[in-house]
Amino acid sequence: MSDELTTFRLRLRGLVQGVGFREWAIAEAKARKLDGWVRNRRDDTLELVISGSDAAVQDMLRACTQGPDSARVEKIDITREDELPTPGFRRHPTL
């Protein structure tokens, strides 16, 4: 079993603000023991950085395609990140 960490930046488009997505993402990431952060962006998208074991990150990626019940994810842009986030998972201010 590999201890290598996988880190991705996600940009979600659709109905992803005002539906509890940030709180949902924090709870889901913590349940998977992921590091990173989530924030709203002024262009009505949601941005996340998630880092952890490949299996946990892939599971979170799948979960983000749906999000909380009231969300409607239309598109996700995913890029690999080289820089690891600080430990823990938190909310960042809107950018």
Backbone as a chain_set.jsonl record, in Angstrom:
{"seq": "MSDELTTFRLRLRGLVQGVGFREWAIAEAKARKLDGWVRNRRDDTLELVISGSDAAVQDMLRACTQGPDSARVEKIDITREDELPTPGFRRHPTL", "coords": {"N": [[0.843, -1.186, 0.0], [0.598, 2.187, -0.895], [1.921, 5.211, 0.466], [1.789, 7.577, -0.759], [0.729, 10.87, -1.488], [-2.071, 12.376, -3.079], [-3.012, 15.267, -4.794], [-5.449, 17.588, -5.756], [-6.933, 20.357, -7.509], [-10.142, 21.62, -7.674], [-12.712, 23.027, -9.637], [-15.917, 23.892, -9.478], [-18.923, 24.169, -11.305], [-22.239, 25.392, -11.75], [-25.231, 25.013, -9.858], [-23.95, 25.734, -7.134], [-23.48, 27.424, -5.079], [-24.869, 28.85, -2.12], [-26.241, 26.626, -1.312], [-25.315, 25.092, 0.713], [-22.947, 23.826, 0.105], [-20.235, 24.262, 0.814], [-20.121, 23.621, 3.588], [-20.943, 20.97, 3.453], [-18.815, 19.929, 1.908], [-16.66, 20.281, 3.672], [-17.369, 18.554, 5.791], [-17.461, 16.089, 4.4], [-14.819, 15.886, 3.445], [-13.365, 15.832, 5.838], [-14.351, 13.437, 6.903], [-13.11, 11.678, 5.223], [-10.547, 12.047, 5.903], [-9.034, 14.027, 4.593], [-6.845, 16.668, 3.547], [-6.939, 20.212, 2.947], [-8.932, 22.777, 1.385], [-11.922, 24.809, 0.911], [-13.79, 27.161, -1.01], [-16.055, 29.807, -1.951], [-16.285, 31.468, -5.101], [-16.269, 34.646, -6.677], [-17.298, 34.481, -9.215], [-19.439, 32.8, -9.156], [-18.677, 30.147, -8.945], [-17.383, 27.219, -7.259], [-14.538, 26.437, -5.405], [-12.156, 23.949, -4.641], [-9.419, 22.504, -2.895], [-8.073, 19.4, -2.576], [-6.425, 16.881, -0.739], [-4.755, 13.854, -0.128], [-4.74, 10.302, 0.537], [-4.718, 8.375, -2.465], [-7.027, 6.789, -2.911], [-8.921, 7.941, -1.137], [-9.049, 10.542, -2.128], [-9.985, 10.086, -4.748], [-12.497, 9.054, -4.106], [-13.669, 11.321, -2.931], [-13.674, 13.003, -5.153], [-15.583, 11.697, -6.745], [-17.823, 12.017, -5.074], [-18.125, 14.774, -5.183], [-19.219, 15.204, -7.674], [-21.905, 15.117, -7.311], [-22.527, 16.408, -4.816], [-24.182, 18.199, -2.092], [-27.714, 17.557, -1.421], [-29.294, 19.717, -2.463], [-27.729, 20.882, -4.386], [-26.58, 21.375, -7.797], [-24.415, 20.134, -9.825], [-22.815, 21.07, -12.706], [-20.469, 21.085, -14.149], [-17.074, 20.124, -13.69], [-13.875, 21.279, -13.327], [-10.721, 19.909, -13.184], [-7.511, 19.944, -11.846], [-4.197, 18.782, -11.367], [-2.281, 19.306, -8.445], [0.886, 20.392, -7.254], [1.791, 21.445, -4.878], [1.343, 20.824, -1.462], [-1.49, 21.244, 0.666], [-1.935, 22.89, 3.873], [-2.18, 20.918, 6.902], [-5.392, 19.505, 7.765], [-8.816, 20.504, 7.049], [-10.444, 23.227, 5.714], [-12.498, 26.225, 5.51], [-12.022, 28.776, 3.151], [-11.878, 32.334, 2.637], [-14.174, 34.0, 0.367], [-13.162, 34.509, -2.985]], "CA": [[0.0, 0.0, 0.0], [1.41, 3.397, -1.036], [1.605, 6.346, 1.332], [1.894, 8.764, -1.59], [-0.44, 11.745, -1.452], [-2.594, 12.922, -4.327], [-3.606, 16.586, -4.551], [-6.131, 18.171, -6.904], [-7.739, 21.575, -7.384], [-11.406, 21.446, -8.382], [-13.537, 24.209, -9.847], [-17.255, 23.381, -9.76], [-19.867, 25.119, -11.89], [-23.639, 24.985, -11.663], [-25.856, 25.531, -8.638], [-22.997, 25.272, -6.122], [-23.417, 28.411, -3.998], [-26.155, 29.062, -1.466], [-26.903, 25.336, -1.13], [-24.623, 24.361, 1.771], [-21.889, 23.011, -0.468], [-18.975, 24.375, 1.576], [-20.241, 22.853, 4.821], [-20.966, 19.578, 3.023], [-17.455, 19.561, 1.491], [-15.825, 20.188, 4.876], [-17.725, 17.311, 6.488], [-17.065, 14.952, 3.566], [-13.352, 15.817, 3.416], [-12.912, 15.39, 7.163], [-14.699, 12.019, 7.042], [-12.13, 10.93, 4.428], [-9.224, 12.43, 6.417], [-8.347, 14.803, 3.568], [-6.397, 18.024, 3.825], [-7.269, 21.144, 1.883], [-9.828, 23.887, 1.677], [-13.022, 25.092, -0.002], [-14.24, 28.56, -0.985], [-16.847, 30.349, -3.05], [-15.617, 32.469, -5.928], [-17.221, 35.691, -7.083], [-17.899, 34.143, -10.514], [-20.475, 31.809, -8.847], [-18.149, 28.79, -8.903], [-16.871, 26.76, -5.973], [-13.182, 25.923, -5.595], [-11.644, 23.092, -3.574], [-8.156, 21.788, -3.007], [-8.175, 18.201, -1.746], [-5.162, 16.154, -0.713], [-4.762, 12.697, 0.757], [-4.476, 9.051, -0.163], [-5.361, 8.36, -3.774], [-8.372, 6.218, -2.79], [-9.799, 8.923, -0.485], [-9.214, 11.667, -3.052], [-10.87, 9.631, -5.824], [-13.832, 8.953, -3.522], [-14.167, 12.695, -2.787], [-13.974, 13.489, -6.505], [-16.89, 11.119, -7.129], [-18.863, 12.653, -4.258], [-18.299, 16.166, -5.626], [-20.042, 15.275, -8.885], [-23.28, 15.288, -6.85], [-22.601, 17.413, -3.762], [-25.348, 18.07, -1.216], [-28.972, 17.317, -2.138], [-29.846, 20.875, -3.165], [-26.776, 21.356, -5.398], [-26.634, 20.824, -9.149], [-23.084, 20.301, -10.409], [-22.903, 20.953, -14.156], [-19.14, 20.871, -14.713], [-15.953, 20.189, -12.755], [-12.528, 21.365, -13.895], [-9.81, 19.292, -12.222], [-6.086, 20.027, -12.168], [-3.304, 18.226, -10.349], [-1.494, 20.31, -7.722], [2.142, 19.899, -6.707], [1.957, 21.948, -3.513], [0.429, 20.244, -0.486], [-2.114, 22.212, 1.576], [-1.644, 22.686, 5.292], [-3.018, 19.847, 7.46], [-6.757, 19.864, 8.118], [-9.655, 20.961, 5.941], [-11.093, 24.449, 6.202], [-13.137, 27.17, 4.579], [-11.277, 29.987, 2.858], [-12.773, 33.446, 2.247], [-14.528, 34.143, -1.052], [-12.145, 35.186, -3.809]], "C": [[0.885, 1.246, 0.0], [0.936, 4.482, -0.069], [1.639, 7.657, 0.551], [0.589, 9.556, -1.563], [-0.79, 12.222, -2.851], [-3.272, 14.24, -3.991], [-4.2, 17.13, -5.845], [-6.798, 19.48, -6.514], [-8.98, 21.364, -8.251], [-12.096, 22.793, -8.5], [-14.893, 23.719, -10.302], [-18.155, 24.491, -10.261], [-21.27, 24.521, -11.84], [-24.28, 25.667, -10.469], [-25.033, 25.003, -7.459], [-22.798, 26.285, -4.996], [-24.824, 28.599, -3.432], [-26.933, 27.77, -1.215], [-26.207, 24.481, -0.071], [-23.45, 23.52, 1.287], [-20.599, 23.087, 0.337], [-19.024, 23.544, 2.847], [-20.236, 21.35, 4.519], [-19.548, 19.106, 2.677], [-16.528, 19.402, 2.698], [-16.105, 18.878, 5.599], [-17.26, 16.084, 5.713], [-15.542, 14.784, 3.547], [-12.803, 15.327, 4.754], [-13.208, 13.914, 7.374], [-13.702, 11.14, 6.293], [-10.69, 11.225, 4.847], [-8.381, 13.148, 5.36], [-7.908, 16.143, 4.114], [-6.849, 18.903, 2.678], [-8.202, 22.239, 2.338], [-10.901, 24.004, 0.602], [-13.364, 26.572, 0.104], [-15.164, 28.841, -2.163], [-15.969, 31.311, -3.825], [-16.68, 33.439, -6.433], [-17.864, 35.413, -8.443], [-18.943, 33.028, -10.382], [-19.997, 30.365, -8.938], [-17.715, 28.478, -7.477], [-15.512, 26.14, -6.249], [-12.77, 25.106, -4.382], [-10.234, 22.658, -3.914], [-8.284, 20.613, -2.051], [-6.891, 17.398, -1.871], [-5.267, 15.005, 0.281], [-4.403, 11.453, -0.02], [-5.255, 9.054, -1.476], [-6.795, 7.848, -3.684], [-9.348, 7.227, -2.189], [-10.067, 10.107, -1.405], [-10.164, 11.274, -4.186], [-12.313, 9.515, -5.334], [-14.457, 10.342, -3.371], [-14.49, 13.289, -4.156], [-15.328, 12.966, -6.974], [-18.025, 11.796, -6.365], [-19.15, 14.072, -4.738], [-19.098, 16.274, -6.922], [-21.512, 15.461, -8.544], [-23.405, 16.415, -5.835], [-23.803, 17.178, -2.863], [-26.624, 17.986, -2.057], [-29.461, 18.505, -2.961], [-28.913, 21.441, -4.231], [-27.059, 20.721, -6.752], [-25.288, 21.117, -9.815], [-23.188, 20.055, -11.912], [-21.554, 20.627, -14.785], [-18.104, 20.959, -13.598], [-14.669, 20.241, -13.566], [-11.576, 20.859, -12.829], [-8.383, 19.442, -12.722], [-5.28, 19.442, -11.02], [-2.486, 19.369, -9.749], [-0.217, 19.66, -7.195], [2.314, 20.283, -5.245], [0.909, 21.35, -2.591], [-0.197, 21.335, 0.379], [-1.677, 21.933, 3.014], [-2.578, 21.601, 5.834], [-4.398, 20.366, 7.893], [-7.528, 20.294, 6.881], [-10.484, 22.126, 6.44], [-11.754, 25.233, 5.082], [-12.224, 28.365, 4.413], [-12.267, 31.082, 2.467], [-13.037, 33.44, 0.735], [-13.446, 34.936, -1.763], [-12.786, 35.715, -5.07]], "O": [[1.814, 1.35, 0.801], [-0.258, 4.652, 0.179], [1.529, 8.732, 1.141], [-0.503, 8.989, -1.607], [0.084, 12.439, -3.69], [-4.02, 14.326, -3.018], [-3.55, 17.136, -6.89], [-7.177, 19.69, -5.362], [-8.877, 20.978, -9.415], [-12.065, 23.601, -7.572], [-15.015, 23.181, -11.402], [-18.159, 25.601, -9.728], [-21.449, 23.304, -11.884], [-23.904, 26.784, -10.112], [-25.361, 23.977, -6.864], [-22.034, 26.035, -4.064], [-25.822, 28.521, -4.149], [-28.132, 27.805, -0.939], [-26.474, 23.284, 0.034], [-23.01, 22.604, 1.982], [-19.932, 22.069, 0.523], [-18.067, 22.834, 3.156], [-19.612, 20.563, 5.231], [-19.127, 18.027, 3.094], [-15.705, 18.488, 2.734], [-15.173, 18.168, 5.979], [-16.726, 15.143, 6.3], [-15.038, 13.664, 3.625], [-11.887, 14.506, 4.795], [-12.396, 13.205, 7.967], [-13.471, 9.993, 6.675], [-9.739, 10.729, 4.243], [-7.178, 12.914, 5.243], [-8.523, 16.687, 5.031], [-7.11, 18.421, 1.576], [-8.258, 22.585, 3.518], [-10.812, 23.394, -0.464], [-13.244, 27.169, 1.174], [-15.074, 28.211, -3.217], [-15.032, 31.895, -3.281], [-17.845, 33.077, -6.592], [-18.867, 36.037, -8.789], [-19.294, 32.385, -11.371], [-20.817, 29.449, -9.001], [-17.684, 29.352, -6.61], [-15.351, 25.399, -7.219], [-12.999, 25.508, -3.241], [-9.895, 22.467, -5.082], [-8.568, 20.793, -0.867], [-6.339, 17.249, -2.961], [-5.796, 15.16, 1.382], [-3.83, 11.532, -1.107], [-6.32, 9.663, -1.577], [-7.69, 8.412, -4.313], [-10.474, 7.36, -2.667], [-11.186, 10.616, -1.456], [-11.052, 12.049, -4.545], [-13.247, 9.842, -6.068], [-15.642, 10.521, -3.65], [-15.48, 14.006, -4.299], [-16.126, 13.716, -7.536], [-19.066, 12.112, -6.942], [-20.296, 14.52, -4.703], [-19.608, 17.351, -7.232], [-22.289, 15.913, -9.385], [-24.273, 17.278, -5.963], [-24.381, 16.091, -2.864], [-26.617, 18.3, -3.247], [-29.991, 18.314, -4.055], [-29.28, 22.396, -4.915], [-27.694, 19.67, -6.842], [-25.059, 22.221, -10.308], [-23.594, 18.976, -12.346], [-21.491, 19.974, -15.827], [-18.237, 21.765, -12.677], [-14.404, 19.364, -14.388], [-11.615, 21.325, -11.69], [-8.076, 19.113, -13.868], [-5.638, 19.59, -9.851], [-2.055, 20.279, -10.457], [-0.237, 18.515, -6.744], [2.91, 19.54, -4.466], [-0.281, 21.368, -2.905], [0.5, 22.264, 0.787], [-1.124, 20.876, 3.319], [-3.657, 21.389, 5.281], [-4.542, 21.509, 8.327], [-6.958, 20.43, 5.798], [-11.151, 22.026, 7.47], [-11.593, 24.945, 3.896], [-11.71, 28.909, 5.39], [-13.373, 30.786, 2.016], [-12.234, 32.944, -0.055], [-12.891, 35.895, -1.226], [-12.107, 36.318, -5.902]]}, "num_chains": 1, "name": "protein.A"}
